[in-house]
Amino acid sequence: MSLYVLDAVFRIFGIRAHIPQNDDFGGGRSQSSIGSSTNKLFRVLAAVVGVVVILALALWATVWFAINLL
């Protein structure tokens, strides 16, 4: 399960394409740079949303735990 989550995180942030496999060090990117800025924007937006969700869940869990201790 954790490998699937890690793979999803790599795909969201585009890290997977930067890891060379089988000694394949290419001469550069083969993709067009036309849509590159919008892809980066969506990746940053996805990262921000993910961080906000994690922080909100952590805050909710802390408050829930504190209420149960009282």
Legacy VTK file of the C-alpha trace (Angstrom):
# vtk DataFile Version 3.0
C-alpha trace
ASCII
DATASET POLYDATA
POINTS 70 float
0.000 0.000 0.000
2.726 2.473 0.907
4.509 1.908 -2.404
1.362 2.892 -4.283
1.063 6.086 -2.226
4.731 6.888 -2.813
4.306 6.237 -6.535
1.287 8.565 -6.613
3.260 11.311 -4.873
6.104 10.876 -7.361
3.673 11.121 -10.276
1.990 14.252 -8.876
5.241 16.112 -8.411
6.797 14.778 -11.611
9.769 13.240 -9.834
9.417 9.864 -11.533
10.429 11.194 -14.957
13.670 12.613 -13.574
15.027 9.337 -12.222
17.182 7.673 -14.897
16.639 3.959 -15.272
18.982 1.374 -16.813
21.800 3.927 -17.173
19.647 6.071 -19.431
21.078 9.563 -19.085
19.508 11.472 -21.935
20.812 14.680 -23.448
17.878 16.723 -22.164
14.142 16.951 -22.108
12.255 15.820 -25.139
9.041 17.525 -24.120
7.914 20.874 -25.405
8.227 23.779 -22.993
4.955 25.378 -24.160
2.741 23.803 -21.478
5.518 23.575 -18.950
4.468 26.574 -16.858
0.885 25.349 -16.465
2.096 21.885 -15.476
4.334 23.438 -12.820
1.448 25.567 -11.604
-0.795 22.523 -11.214
1.974 20.623 -9.404
2.476 23.506 -6.972
-1.282 23.752 -6.464
-1.489 19.996 -5.800
1.372 20.254 -3.297
-0.307 23.155 -1.475
-3.643 21.337 -1.347
-1.952 18.189 -0.059
-0.123 20.073 2.693
-3.296 21.904 3.747
-5.247 18.624 3.900
-2.547 16.945 5.987
-2.330 19.895 8.382
-6.129 20.045 8.711
-6.287 16.322 9.502
-3.467 16.651 12.032
-5.250 19.549 13.738
-8.546 17.666 13.767
-6.888 14.568 15.254
-5.159 16.642 17.939
-8.382 18.357 18.988
-10.298 15.064 18.939
-7.633 13.413 21.087
-7.605 16.327 23.543
-11.393 16.229 23.881
-11.313 12.478 24.556
-8.692 12.946 27.283
-10.942 15.376 29.189
LINES 1 71
70 0 1 2 3 4 5 6 7 8 9 10 11 12 13 14 15 16 17 18 19 20 21 22 23 24 25 26 27 28 29 30 31 32 33 34 35 36 37 38 39 40 41 42 43 44 45 46 47 48 49 50 51 52 53 54 55 56 57 58 59 60 61 62 63 64 65 66 67 68 69
